[in-house]
Protein backbone atom coordinates (compact mmCIF):
# COMPACT_ATOMS: atom_id res chain seq x y z
CA UNK A 1 0.00 0.00 0.00
CA UNK A 2 0.99 3.60 -0.65
CA UNK A 3 -0.13 5.30 2.54
CA UNK A 4 -0.61 9.07 2.25
CA UNK A 5 -2.63 9.51 5.45
CA UNK A 6 0.31 10.82 7.48
CA UNK A 7 4.08 10.64 7.89
CA UNK A 8 3.42 8.76 11.14
CA UNK A 9 2.76 5.53 9.19
CA UNK A 10 6.40 4.86 8.28
CA UNK A 11 7.97 1.54 9.27
CA UNK A 12 11.48 1.19 10.66
CA UNK A 13 14.04 0.35 7.99
CA UNK A 14 16.11 -2.81 8.27
CA UNK A 15 19.14 -0.77 9.31
CA UNK A 16 17.12 1.07 11.97
CA UNK A 17 15.87 -2.25 13.33
CA UNK A 18 19.46 -3.48 13.58
CA UNK A 19 20.46 -0.36 15.50
CA UNK A 20 17.54 -0.89 17.86
CA UNK A 21 18.42 -4.53 18.45
CA UNK A 22 22.04 -3.66 19.24
CA UNK A 23 21.23 -0.80 21.63
CA UNK A 24 22.79 -0.73 25.07
CA UNK A 25 20.01 -0.29 27.63
CA UNK A 26 19.37 0.50 31.28
CA UNK A 27 16.49 1.75 33.43
CA UNK A 28 15.63 5.22 32.17
CA UNK A 29 13.41 6.03 35.16
CA UNK A 30 16.61 5.83 37.21
CA UNK A 31 18.44 7.77 34.48
CA UNK A 32 20.56 4.68 33.75
CA UNK A 33 19.81 4.07 30.07
CA UNK A 34 22.94 5.17 28.18
CA UNK A 35 21.26 5.24 24.76
CA UNK A 36 18.40 7.41 26.00
CA UNK A 37 20.92 9.74 27.63
CA UNK A 38 22.89 9.91 24.40
CA UNK A 39 19.78 10.80 22.39
CA UNK A 40 18.74 13.49 24.86
CA UNK A 41 22.22 15.02 24.86
CA UNK A 42 22.48 14.80 21.07
CA UNK A 43 19.25 16.66 20.41
CA UNK A 44 20.02 19.27 23.06
CA UNK A 45 23.35 19.92 21.33
CA UNK A 46 21.83 20.02 17.84
CA UNK A 47 19.14 22.48 18.90
CA UNK A 48 21.28 24.81 21.00
CA UNK A 49 19.70 23.90 24.34
CA UNK A 50 21.02 22.73 27.70
CA UNK A 51 19.11 19.47 28.16
CA UNK A 52 16.64 17.06 26.62
CA UNK A 53 14.01 14.59 27.82
CA UNK A 54 12.69 11.53 25.97
CA UNK A 55 8.92 11.00 25.78
CA UNK A 56 6.80 8.26 24.25
CA UNK A 57 4.71 10.78 22.28
CA UNK A 58 4.55 14.35 21.07
CA UNK A 59 1.22 14.83 22.81
CA UNK A 60 2.82 14.04 26.16
CA UNK A 61 5.93 16.10 25.41
CA UNK A 62 3.88 19.18 24.54
CA UNK A 63 1.68 18.77 27.62
CA UNK A 64 4.69 18.36 29.92
CA UNK A 65 6.20 21.52 28.40
CA UNK A 66 2.98 23.47 29.01
CA UNK A 67 2.88 22.22 32.61
CA UNK A 68 6.52 23.18 33.11
CA UNK A 69 5.92 26.72 31.83
CA UNK A 70 2.53 27.36 33.46
CA UNK A 71 0.94 26.81 36.84
CA UNK A 72 -2.64 25.67 37.48
CA UNK A 73 -5.15 28.18 36.16
CA UNK A 74 -2.62 30.04 34.04
CA UNK A 75 -2.99 30.73 30.33
CA UNK A 76 -1.08 29.95 27.16
CA UNK A 77 -1.70 31.57 23.77
CA UNK A 78 -1.75 29.21 20.77
CA UNK A 79 -3.03 29.00 17.20
CA UNK A 80 -6.56 27.65 16.78
CA UNK A 81 -5.24 24.71 14.72
CA UNK A 82 -2.29 24.13 17.03
CA UNK A 83 -1.90 20.53 18.12
CA UNK A 84 -1.98 21.27 21.84
CA UNK A 85 -5.25 23.14 21.38
CA UNK A 86 -7.20 21.11 18.81
CA UNK A 87 -5.67 17.65 18.44
CA UNK A 88 -4.45 16.58 21.88
CA UNK A 89 -7.82 15.82 23.51
CA UNK A 90 -7.85 18.96 25.64
CA UNK A 91 -5.11 17.54 27.84
CA UNK A 92 -3.84 20.94 28.89
CA UNK A 93 -7.19 21.63 30.56
CA UNK A 94 -8.04 18.08 31.63
CA UNK A 95 -4.67 17.17 33.16
CA UNK A 96 -2.75 20.45 33.44
CA UNK A 97 -5.58 22.73 34.65
CA UNK A 98 -4.35 25.26 32.08
CA UNK A 99 -6.39 27.76 30.08
CA UNK A 100 -5.79 27.92 26.31
CA UNK A 101 -6.36 31.17 24.46
CA UNK A 102 -6.61 30.41 20.74
CA UNK A 103 -5.96 32.80 17.85
CA UNK A 104 -6.50 32.17 14.15
CA UNK A 105 -3.34 31.50 12.15
CA UNK A 106 -2.35 33.82 9.33
CA UNK A 107 -2.08 32.41 5.80
CA UNK A 108 1.64 31.70 6.26
CA UNK A 109 1.20 29.77 9.50
CA UNK A 110 2.29 32.62 11.78
CA UNK A 111 0.36 34.28 14.59
CA UNK A 112 -0.15 38.03 14.19
CA UNK A 113 1.81 39.44 17.14
CA UNK A 114 -0.52 42.44 17.38
CA UNK A 115 -3.41 40.02 17.91
CA UNK A 116 -1.32 38.10 20.44
CA UNK A 117 -0.61 41.33 22.33
CA UNK A 118 -4.31 42.13 22.43
CA UNK A 119 -5.01 38.76 24.09
CA UNK A 120 -2.38 39.08 26.84
CA UNK A 121 -4.34 39.58 30.04
CA UNK A 122 -3.74 42.51 32.42
CA UNK A 123 -2.64 41.84 35.99
CA UNK A 124 -6.18 41.71 37.30
CA UNK A 125 -7.88 39.18 39.57
CA UNK A 126 -10.60 38.68 36.96
CA UNK A 127 -8.22 37.07 34.48
CA UNK A 128 -5.93 34.09 34.19
CA UNK A 129 -2.24 35.00 34.09
CA UNK A 130 -0.89 34.79 30.53
CA UNK A 131 2.38 32.88 30.79
CA UNK A 132 3.28 31.32 27.45
CA UNK A 133 3.23 31.78 23.68
CA UNK A 134 3.14 28.58 21.59
CA UNK A 135 4.08 28.35 17.91
CA UNK A 136 4.11 25.35 15.56
CA UNK A 137 6.73 24.67 12.86
CA UNK A 138 5.87 23.37 10.38
CA UNK A 139 2.23 24.45 10.58
CA UNK A 140 0.12 22.47 8.08
CA UNK A 141 3.28 22.03 6.03
CA UNK A 142 4.17 25.72 6.10
CA UNK A 143 7.58 26.87 7.32
CA UNK A 144 7.77 29.83 9.68
CA UNK A 145 10.17 32.50 8.36
CA UNK A 146 13.32 32.92 10.47
CA UNK A 147 12.78 36.68 10.66
CA UNK A 148 9.33 36.10 12.14
CA UNK A 149 10.67 33.62 14.72
CA UNK A 150 13.26 36.16 15.88
CA UNK A 151 10.59 38.86 16.08
CA UNK A 152 8.26 36.56 18.05
CA UNK A 153 11.09 35.63 20.45
CA UNK A 154 11.78 39.30 21.15
CA UNK A 155 8.04 39.88 21.59
CA UNK A 156 7.81 37.04 24.14
CA UNK A 157 10.77 38.43 26.10
CA UNK A 158 9.34 41.95 26.08
CA UNK A 159 6.03 40.65 27.43
CA UNK A 160 7.66 38.25 29.92
CA UNK A 161 6.14 35.19 28.27
CA UNK A 162 7.67 31.77 27.92
CA UNK A 163 8.14 30.70 24.31
CA UNK A 164 7.43 27.09 23.27
CA UNK A 165 7.67 25.46 19.86
CA UNK A 166 5.69 22.42 18.84
CA UNK A 167 8.46 21.39 16.48
CA UNK A 168 7.05 18.00 15.53
CA UNK A 169 8.35 18.55 11.99
CA UNK A 170 11.03 21.14 12.72
CA UNK A 171 13.63 19.17 10.77
CA UNK A 172 11.40 19.51 7.69
CA UNK A 173 11.47 23.26 8.27
CA UNK A 174 15.25 23.32 8.66
CA UNK A 175 15.82 21.29 5.49
CA UNK A 176 13.42 23.50 3.54
CA UNK A 177 15.22 26.65 4.74
CA UNK A 178 18.65 25.08 4.18
CA UNK A 179 19.84 25.88 7.71
CA UNK A 180 21.02 23.84 10.72
CA UNK A 181 18.07 23.14 12.99
CA UNK A 182 19.53 25.26 15.81
CA UNK A 183 19.00 28.36 13.65
CA UNK A 184 15.30 27.79 14.33
CA UNK A 185 15.22 26.17 17.76
CA UNK A 186 17.69 28.39 19.64
CA UNK A 187 15.12 31.19 19.84
CA UNK A 188 12.65 29.18 21.94
CA UNK A 189 12.63 28.35 25.64
CA UNK A 190 11.47 24.82 24.84
CA UNK A 191 10.99 22.72 21.71
CA UNK A 192 9.15 19.42 21.28
CA UNK A 193 10.70 17.37 18.44
CA UNK A 194 8.89 14.29 17.13
CA UNK A 195 10.96 11.37 15.87
CA UNK A 196 8.07 9.25 14.57
CA UNK A 197 6.93 11.51 11.74
CA UNK A 198 9.29 12.50 8.90
CA UNK A 199 12.29 10.95 10.64
CA UNK A 200 10.71 7.51 10.43
CA UNK A 201 11.05 6.17 13.99
CA UNK A 202 8.42 3.85 15.44
CA UNK A 203 7.93 5.98 18.55
CA UNK A 204 9.33 8.91 20.49
CA UNK A 205 9.64 12.66 20.99
CA UNK A 206 12.35 14.69 22.71
CA UNK A 207 11.68 17.92 24.59
CA UNK A 208 14.65 20.30 24.80
CA UNK A 209 15.18 23.44 26.88
CA UNK A 210 17.01 24.85 29.88
CA UNK A 211 17.92 22.36 32.61
CA UNK A 212 15.49 23.83 35.14
CA UNK A 213 12.59 23.68 32.70
CA UNK A 214 13.48 20.11 31.74
CA UNK A 215 13.58 19.23 35.45
CA UNK A 216 10.00 20.49 35.79
CA UNK A 217 9.00 18.62 32.62
CA UNK A 218 10.56 15.46 34.07
CA UNK A 219 8.21 15.71 37.05
CA UNK A 220 5.28 16.32 34.69
CA UNK A 221 6.30 13.25 32.65
CA UNK A 222 6.12 11.16 35.81
CA UNK A 223 2.65 12.50 36.61
CA UNK A 224 1.53 11.69 33.08
CA UNK A 225 2.90 8.15 33.20
CA UNK A 226 5.59 8.74 30.62
CA UNK A 227 8.53 7.15 32.38
CA UNK A 228 9.89 4.14 30.47
CA UNK A 229 12.36 1.51 31.60
CA UNK A 230 14.74 -0.07 29.03
CA UNK A 231 13.85 2.56 26.43
CA UNK A 232 17.27 2.54 24.78
CA UNK A 233 15.98 0.38 21.94
CA UNK A 234 13.55 3.17 21.06
CA UNK A 235 16.15 5.89 21.56
CA UNK A 236 18.52 4.02 19.23
CA UNK A 237 16.00 4.47 16.44
CA UNK A 238 16.10 8.21 17.11
CA UNK A 239 19.89 8.34 16.98
CA UNK A 240 19.86 6.40 13.70
CA UNK A 241 17.27 8.77 12.24
CA UNK A 242 19.26 11.86 13.19
CA UNK A 243 22.26 10.39 11.38
CA UNK A 244 20.58 9.11 8.22
CA UNK A 245 17.02 10.46 7.83
CA UNK A 246 17.30 14.23 8.16
CA UNK A 247 18.78 15.36 4.85
CA UNK A 248 16.67 12.85 2.93
CA UNK A 249 13.60 14.91 3.94
CA UNK A 250 14.38 16.96 0.83
CA UNK A 251 13.28 13.92 -1.20
CA UNK A 252 9.88 14.02 0.50
CA UNK A 253 9.56 17.71 -0.29
CA UNK A 254 10.41 17.10 -3.94
CA UNK A 255 7.90 14.25 -4.13
CA UNK A 256 5.23 16.45 -2.58
CA UNK A 257 5.78 19.17 -5.15
CA UNK A 258 5.62 16.57 -7.92
CA UNK A 259 2.36 15.22 -6.52
CA UNK A 260 0.85 18.72 -6.25
CA UNK A 261 1.80 19.59 -9.82
CA UNK A 262 0.33 16.34 -11.13
CA UNK A 263 -2.96 16.75 -9.27
CA UNK A 264 -3.24 20.39 -10.38
CA UNK A 265 -3.72 19.13 -13.96
CA UNK A 266 -6.98 17.43 -12.94
CA UNK A 267 -9.80 19.95 -13.35
CA UNK A 268 -11.96 18.50 -10.55
CA UNK A 269 -9.22 19.12 -7.98
CA UNK A 270 -8.62 22.58 -6.57
CA UNK A 271 -4.99 22.98 -5.57
CA UNK A 272 -2.21 25.57 -5.69
CA UNK A 273 1.19 23.87 -6.08
CA UNK A 274 2.94 27.19 -5.42
CA UNK A 275 2.04 27.04 -1.71
CA UNK A 276 3.54 23.57 -1.19
CA UNK A 277 6.66 23.92 0.97
CA UNK A 278 7.43 20.63 2.72
CA UNK A 279 5.77 17.20 2.76
CA UNK A 280 2.05 18.04 2.70
CA UNK A 281 -0.34 18.61 -0.19
CA UNK A 282 -3.73 20.19 0.51
CA UNK A 283 -6.40 19.80 -2.18
CA UNK A 284 -10.14 20.37 -2.35
CA UNK A 285 -12.65 18.10 -4.07
CA UNK A 286 -16.44 18.15 -4.26
CA UNK A 287 -18.04 16.35 -1.27
CA UNK A 288 -19.79 13.78 -3.48
CA UNK A 289 -16.39 12.46 -4.57
CA UNK A 290 -14.98 11.83 -1.09
CA UNK A 291 -16.16 8.28 -0.42
CA UNK A 292 -16.01 6.89 -3.98
CA UNK A 293 -12.56 8.39 -4.55
CA UNK A 294 -11.29 6.95 -1.27
CA UNK A 295 -12.66 3.52 -2.21
CA UNK A 296 -11.21 3.72 -5.73
CA UNK A 297 -7.77 4.63 -4.44
CA UNK A 298 -7.86 1.87 -1.83
CA UNK A 299 -8.73 -0.65 -4.54
CA UNK A 300 -5.54 0.40 -6.35
CA UNK A 301 -3.39 0.14 -3.23
CA UNK A 302 -3.47 3.80 -2.06
CA UNK A 303 -4.68 5.01 1.34
CA UNK A 304 -5.93 8.54 2.04
CA UNK A 305 -8.02 10.15 4.78
CA UNK A 306 -11.54 10.70 3.39
CA UNK A 307 -12.23 14.43 3.38
CA UNK A 308 -13.40 17.09 0.93
CA UNK A 309 -10.27 19.00 1.95
CA UNK A 310 -7.62 16.39 1.28
CA UNK A 311 -4.31 16.29 3.12
CA UNK A 312 -1.80 14.04 1.37
CA UNK A 313 1.52 13.45 3.15
CA UNK A 314 4.72 12.06 1.68
CA UNK A 315 7.36 10.31 3.77
CA UNK A 316 10.14 7.75 3.95
CA UNK A 317 7.95 4.97 2.49
CA UNK A 318 6.71 6.97 -0.53
CA UNK A 319 8.99 7.02 -3.58
CA UNK A 320 8.93 9.14 -6.72
CA UNK A 321 7.54 6.12 -8.58
CA UNK A 322 4.77 5.86 -5.97
CA UNK A 323 3.86 9.49 -6.61
CA UNK A 324 3.48 8.77 -10.32
CA UNK A 325 1.19 5.85 -9.47
CA UNK A 326 -0.93 8.07 -7.21
CA UNK A 327 -1.35 10.72 -9.92
CA UNK A 328 -2.41 8.04 -12.42
CA UNK A 329 -4.96 6.65 -9.93
CA UNK A 330 -6.47 10.10 -9.34
CA UNK A 331 -6.67 10.67 -13.09
CA UNK A 332 -8.34 7.30 -13.54
CA UNK A 333 -11.05 8.12 -11.03
CA UNK A 334 -11.86 11.56 -12.43
CA UNK A 335 -11.66 10.56 -16.10
CA UNK A 336 -15.09 11.15 -17.68
CA UNK A 337 -16.59 12.65 -14.52
C-alpha positions as CSV (number, residue, x, y, z in Angstrom):
1,X,0.0,0.0,0.0
2,X,1.0,3.6,-0.6
3,X,-0.1,5.3,2.5
4,X,-0.6,9.1,2.2
5,X,-2.6,9.5,5.4
6,X,0.3,10.8,7.5
7,X,4.1,10.6,7.9
8,X,3.4,8.8,11.1
9,X,2.8,5.5,9.2
10,X,6.4,4.9,8.3
11,X,8.0,1.5,9.3
12,X,11.5,1.2,10.7
13,X,14.0,0.3,8.0
14,X,16.1,-2.8,8.3
15,X,19.1,-0.8,9.3
16,X,17.1,1.1,12.0
17,X,15.9,-2.3,13.3
18,X,19.5,-3.5,13.6
19,X,20.5,-0.4,15.5
20,X,17.5,-0.9,17.9
21,X,18.4,-4.5,18.5
22,X,22.0,-3.7,19.2
23,X,21.2,-0.8,21.6
24,X,22.8,-0.7,25.1
25,X,20.0,-0.3,27.6
26,X,19.4,0.5,31.3
27,X,16.5,1.7,33.4
28,X,15.6,5.2,32.2
29,X,13.4,6.0,35.2
30,X,16.6,5.8,37.2
31,X,18.4,7.8,34.5
32,X,20.6,4.7,33.7
33,X,19.8,4.1,30.1
34,X,22.9,5.2,28.2
35,X,21.3,5.2,24.8
36,X,18.4,7.4,26.0
37,X,20.9,9.7,27.6
38,X,22.9,9.9,24.4
39,X,19.8,10.8,22.4
40,X,18.7,13.5,24.9
41,X,22.2,15.0,24.9
42,X,22.5,14.8,21.1
43,X,19.2,16.7,20.4
44,X,20.0,19.3,23.1
45,X,23.3,19.9,21.3
46,X,21.8,20.0,17.8
47,X,19.1,22.5,18.9
48,X,21.3,24.8,21.0
49,X,19.7,23.9,24.3
50,X,21.0,22.7,27.7
51,X,19.1,19.5,28.2
52,X,16.6,17.1,26.6
53,X,14.0,14.6,27.8
54,X,12.7,11.5,26.0
55,X,8.9,11.0,25.8
56,X,6.8,8.3,24.2
57,X,4.7,10.8,22.3
58,X,4.5,14.4,21.1
59,X,1.2,14.8,22.8
60,X,2.8,14.0,26.2
61,X,5.9,16.1,25.4
62,X,3.9,19.2,24.5
63,X,1.7,18.8,27.6
64,X,4.7,18.4,29.9
65,X,6.2,21.5,28.4
66,X,3.0,23.5,29.0
67,X,2.9,22.2,32.6
68,X,6.5,23.2,33.1
69,X,5.9,26.7,31.8
70,X,2.5,27.4,33.5
71,X,0.9,26.8,36.8
72,X,-2.6,25.7,37.5
73,X,-5.2,28.2,36.2
74,X,-2.6,30.0,34.0
75,X,-3.0,30.7,30.3
76,X,-1.1,30.0,27.2
77,X,-1.7,31.6,23.8
78,X,-1.8,29.2,20.8
79,X,-3.0,29.0,17.2
80,X,-6.6,27.7,16.8
81,X,-5.2,24.7,14.7
82,X,-2.3,24.1,17.0
83,X,-1.9,20.5,18.1
84,X,-2.0,21.3,21.8
85,X,-5.3,23.1,21.4
86,X,-7.2,21.1,18.8
87,X,-5.7,17.7,18.4
88,X,-4.4,16.6,21.9
89,X,-7.8,15.8,23.5
90,X,-7.9,19.0,25.6
91,X,-5.1,17.5,27.8
92,X,-3.8,20.9,28.9
93,X,-7.2,21.6,30.6
94,X,-8.0,18.1,31.6
95,X,-4.7,17.2,33.2
96,X,-2.8,20.4,33.4
97,X,-5.6,22.7,34.6
98,X,-4.3,25.3,32.1
99,X,-6.4,27.8,30.1
100,X,-5.8,27.9,26.3
101,X,-6.4,31.2,24.5
102,X,-6.6,30.4,20.7
103,X,-6.0,32.8,17.9
104,X,-6.5,32.2,14.1
105,X,-3.3,31.5,12.2
106,X,-2.3,33.8,9.3
107,X,-2.1,32.4,5.8
108,X,1.6,31.7,6.3
109,X,1.2,29.8,9.5
110,X,2.3,32.6,11.8
111,X,0.4,34.3,14.6
112,X,-0.1,38.0,14.2
113,X,1.8,39.4,17.1
114,X,-0.5,42.4,17.4
115,X,-3.4,40.0,17.9
116,X,-1.3,38.1,20.4
117,X,-0.6,41.3,22.3
118,X,-4.3,42.1,22.4
119,X,-5.0,38.8,24.1
120,X,-2.4,39.1,26.8
121,X,-4.3,39.6,30.0
122,X,-3.7,42.5,32.4
123,X,-2.6,41.8,36.0
124,X,-6.2,41.7,37.3
125,X,-7.9,39.2,39.6
126,X,-10.6,38.7,37.0
127,X,-8.2,37.1,34.5
128,X,-5.9,34.1,34.2
129,X,-2.2,35.0,34.1
130,X,-0.9,34.8,30.5
131,X,2.4,32.9,30.8
132,X,3.3,31.3,27.4
133,X,3.2,31.8,23.7
134,X,3.1,28.6,21.6
135,X,4.1,28.3,17.9
136,X,4.1,25.4,15.6
137,X,6.7,24.7,12.9
138,X,5.9,23.4,10.4
139,X,2.2,24.5,10.6
140,X,0.1,22.5,8.1
141,X,3.3,22.0,6.0
142,X,4.2,25.7,6.1
143,X,7.6,26.9,7.3
144,X,7.8,29.8,9.7
145,X,10.2,32.5,8.4
146,X,13.3,32.9,10.5
147,X,12.8,36.7,10.7
148,X,9.3,36.1,12.1
149,X,10.7,33.6,14.7
150,X,13.3,36.2,15.9
151,X,10.6,38.9,16.1
152,X,8.3,36.6,18.1
153,X,11.1,35.6,20.5
154,X,11.8,39.3,21.2
155,X,8.0,39.9,21.6
156,X,7.8,37.0,24.1
157,X,10.8,38.4,26.1
158,X,9.3,41.9,26.1
159,X,6.0,40.7,27.4
160,X,7.7,38.2,29.9
161,X,6.1,35.2,28.3
162,X,7.7,31.8,27.9
163,X,8.1,30.7,24.3
164,X,7.4,27.1,23.3
165,X,7.7,25.5,19.9
166,X,5.7,22.4,18.8
167,X,8.5,21.4,16.5
168,X,7.0,18.0,15.5
169,X,8.4,18.6,12.0
170,X,11.0,21.1,12.7
171,X,13.6,19.2,10.8
172,X,11.4,19.5,7.7
173,X,11.5,23.3,8.3
174,X,15.3,23.3,8.7
175,X,15.8,21.3,5.5
176,X,13.4,23.5,3.5
177,X,15.2,26.6,4.7
178,X,18.6,25.1,4.2
179,X,19.8,25.9,7.7
180,X,21.0,23.8,10.7
181,X,18.1,23.1,13.0
182,X,19.5,25.3,15.8
183,X,19.0,28.4,13.7
184,X,15.3,27.8,14.3
185,X,15.2,26.2,17.8
186,X,17.7,28.4,19.6
187,X,15.1,31.2,19.8
188,X,12.7,29.2,21.9
189,X,12.6,28.4,25.6
190,X,11.5,24.8,24.8
191,X,11.0,22.7,21.7
192,X,9.2,19.4,21.3
193,X,10.7,17.4,18.4
194,X,8.9,14.3,17.1
195,X,11.0,11.4,15.9
196,X,8.1,9.3,14.6
197,X,6.9,11.5,11.7
198,X,9.3,12.5,8.9
199,X,12.3,10.9,10.6
200,X,10.7,7.5,10.4
201,X,11.0,6.2,14.0
202,X,8.4,3.8,15.4
203,X,7.9,6.0,18.5
204,X,9.3,8.9,20.5
205,X,9.6,12.7,21.0
206,X,12.3,14.7,22.7
207,X,11.7,17.9,24.6
208,X,14.7,20.3,24.8
209,X,15.2,23.4,26.9
210,X,17.0,24.9,29.9
211,X,17.9,22.4,32.6
212,X,15.5,23.8,35.1
213,X,12.6,23.7,32.7
214,X,13.5,20.1,31.7
215,X,13.6,19.2,35.5
216,X,10.0,20.5,35.8
217,X,9.0,18.6,32.6
218,X,10.6,15.5,34.1
219,X,8.2,15.7,37.0
220,X,5.3,16.3,34.7
221,X,6.3,13.2,32.6
222,X,6.1,11.2,35.8
223,X,2.6,12.5,36.6
224,X,1.5,11.7,33.1
225,X,2.9,8.1,33.2
226,X,5.6,8.7,30.6
227,X,8.5,7.1,32.4
228,X,9.9,4.1,30.5
229,X,12.4,1.5,31.6
230,X,14.7,-0.1,29.0
231,X,13.9,2.6,26.4
232,X,17.3,2.5,24.8
233,X,16.0,0.4,21.9
234,X,13.6,3.2,21.1
235,X,16.1,5.9,21.6
236,X,18.5,4.0,19.2
237,X,16.0,4.5,16.4
238,X,16.1,8.2,17.1
239,X,19.9,8.3,17.0
240,X,19.9,6.4,13.7
241,X,17.3,8.8,12.2
242,X,19.3,11.9,13.2
243,X,22.3,10.4,11.4
244,X,20.6,9.1,8.2
245,X,17.0,10.5,7.8
246,X,17.3,14.2,8.2
247,X,18.8,15.4,4.9
248,X,16.7,12.9,2.9
249,X,13.6,14.9,3.9
250,X,14.4,17.0,0.8
251,X,13.3,13.9,-1.2
252,X,9.9,14.0,0.5
253,X,9.6,17.7,-0.3
254,X,10.4,17.1,-3.9
255,X,7.9,14.2,-4.1
256,X,5.2,16.5,-2.6
257,X,5.8,19.2,-5.1
258,X,5.6,16.6,-7.9
259,X,2.4,15.2,-6.5
260,X,0.8,18.7,-6.3
261,X,1.8,19.6,-9.8
262,X,0.3,16.3,-11.1
263,X,-3.0,16.7,-9.3
264,X,-3.2,20.4,-10.4
265,X,-3.7,19.1,-14.0
266,X,-7.0,17.4,-12.9
267,X,-9.8,19.9,-13.3
268,X,-12.0,18.5,-10.6
269,X,-9.2,19.1,-8.0
270,X,-8.6,22.6,-6.6
271,X,-5.0,23.0,-5.6
272,X,-2.2,25.6,-5.7
273,X,1.2,23.9,-6.1
274,X,2.9,27.2,-5.4
275,X,2.0,27.0,-1.7
276,X,3.5,23.6,-1.2
277,X,6.7,23.9,1.0
278,X,7.4,20.6,2.7
279,X,5.8,17.2,2.8
280,X,2.1,18.0,2.7
281,X,-0.3,18.6,-0.2
282,X,-3.7,20.2,0.5
283,X,-6.4,19.8,-2.2
284,X,-10.1,20.4,-2.4
285,X,-12.7,18.1,-4.1
286,X,-16.4,18.1,-4.3
287,X,-18.0,16.4,-1.3
288,X,-19.8,13.8,-3.5
289,X,-16.4,12.5,-4.6
290,X,-15.0,11.8,-1.1
291,X,-16.2,8.3,-0.4
292,X,-16.0,6.9,-4.0
293,X,-12.6,8.4,-4.6
294,X,-11.3,7.0,-1.3
295,X,-12.7,3.5,-2.2
296,X,-11.2,3.7,-5.7
297,X,-7.8,4.6,-4.4
298,X,-7.9,1.9,-1.8
299,X,-8.7,-0.7,-4.5
300,X,-5.5,0.4,-6.4
301,X,-3.4,0.1,-3.2
302,X,-3.5,3.8,-2.1
303,X,-4.7,5.0,1.3
304,X,-5.9,8.5,2.0
305,X,-8.0,10.1,4.8
306,X,-11.5,10.7,3.4
307,X,-12.2,14.4,3.4
308,X,-13.4,17.1,0.9
309,X,-10.3,19.0,2.0
310,X,-7.6,16.4,1.3
311,X,-4.3,16.3,3.1
312,X,-1.8,14.0,1.4
313,X,1.5,13.5,3.2
314,X,4.7,12.1,1.7
315,X,7.4,10.3,3.8
316,X,10.1,7.8,4.0
317,X,7.9,5.0,2.5
318,X,6.7,7.0,-0.5
319,X,9.0,7.0,-3.6
320,X,8.9,9.1,-6.7
321,X,7.5,6.1,-8.6
322,X,4.8,5.9,-6.0
323,X,3.9,9.5,-6.6
324,X,3.5,8.8,-10.3
325,X,1.2,5.8,-9.5
326,X,-0.9,8.1,-7.2
327,X,-1.3,10.7,-9.9
328,X,-2.4,8.0,-12.4
329,X,-5.0,6.6,-9.9
330,X,-6.5,10.1,-9.3
331,X,-6.7,10.7,-13.1
332,X,-8.3,7.3,-13.5
333,X,-11.1,8.1,-11.0
334,X,-11.9,11.6,-12.4
335,X,-11.7,10.6,-16.1
336,X,-15.1,11.1,-17.7
337,X,-16.6,12.7,-14.5
